[in-house]
């Protein structure tokens, strides 16, 4: 699923970061190592998703710039031949 031009799975990375942090804190407070480690792992997955989201956004930005440049070149070519 997509939100605008972004993959929903990558956007979920932010949620994973928050939920993972909550698990890690809860695990630390109650002394549950498994919960703490699960929280750390979930945060790591969230970080990777957010990195992928950043890369996707950069790629889309470059594509948009290239498209704009191409349109400008076409317009200049039409104006030159007119």
C-alpha positions, 0 to 999 in steps of 0.5 A: 500500500502507498501513501502518496508516493511512499510505501506504507511499510516504510512509514510503519518504521516510525511506529516500530521505533516508538513501540520498541522503545516502550518495550525496552523501557518496560523491560528495563523497569520490570527487569524482563530481559526478553522484553527489553531485547524484543524492544531493541530488536523492534527499534532496529527494524524501525530504523532500517525501515526509516533508512529505506524511507529516506532513500526512497524519498531521495530517489523520488526527489531526484526523479522529479528534478530529472523530469523537471529538467527534461520538461525544461529542455523540451520547452527550450527546444520547442521555443528554439524551433518555433 
